[in-house]
Amino acid sequence: MKYISIFCLFIILLGCATGYHSTEFTPEGSFTSGIEGPATDDQGNLYAVNYKMQGTIGKVTPEGEGAVFVTLPNGSIGNGIRFGENQDMFVADYVNHNILKIDIDLKYIEVFAHEPNANQPNDIAIGPNNTIYASDPNWADSTGKLWKVTKENGFELLEDHMGTTNGIEVSPDGKNLYVNESVQRKIWVYDIGDDGLIKNKEEFISFTDFGLDGMRCDREGNLYVTRYDKGTILVLSPTGRVLKEYQLMGKKPSNLTFSPDFKTLYVTLADKGNIEVIRL
């Protein structure tokens, strides 16, 4: 691990020297410390939860102009956001144990699926056949669950008694599911079957320090991982090799997403209550 750390330091310094560093995209404090999500629509608008106050979803234009998009009903508070077919927005509502579905044109909000036995749906990813996968941590006892969510069957438990499940992502080819455990500092990879179920669980990579939060894949299948409290974005190849590490201004990145053309990386910062941007 000593040599990996030296390598990562070299990559950070190289990134700074070549312009691969973050800048502020929205003003500090424009979101609460619960800032999460984020996701872009096909027009390049960026959405993230808890704009100005808890329970909202903010919309930020590609030029960085932000406003409240919707306020969630019934005291719901969102976490992860993803877009499915027809630009339907799906939101993990950890307060009321829901996956919400929002028509972004009409701003119509409905409960897509509800599970009273969930701890608190956290991050979500969308795989083949529009199957939603949801992480479900129990922070109090450092455990977690993993769910498959469909309109037909609602929440289906895939795995219980995991570590604190948090960041989650499906590979671009739809063949693999990545899930991390924040407290245990591990990332797991599964094969996804034709039925949407997972199998062949393997440890993808583990760490000895700092936390893990949201994750996203680029078009080549490289996995971008937020290193919570370290203030970096780590990039891993599909085989788990460290490719680069980007230094952020804030220390607590909670999640990240790409612009539709994958030329821009947006990162939500819990300690600053804002979004930073890296031009790739």
Secondary structure, 3 states (H helix, E strand, C coil): CHHHHHHHHHHHHHHHHCCCCCEECCCCCCEEEEEEEEEECCCCCEEEEEECCCCEEEEECCCCCEEEEEECCCCCCEEEEEECHHHEEEEEECCCCEEEEEECCCCEEEEEEECCCCCCCCCEEECHHHCEEEEEEECCCCEEEEEEEECCCEEEEEEEEECCEEEEEECCCCCEEEEEECCCCEEEEEEECCCCCEEEEEEEEECCCCEEEEEEECCCCCEEEEEECCCEEEEECCCCCEEEEEECCCCCEEEEEECCCCCEEEEEECCCCEEEEEEC
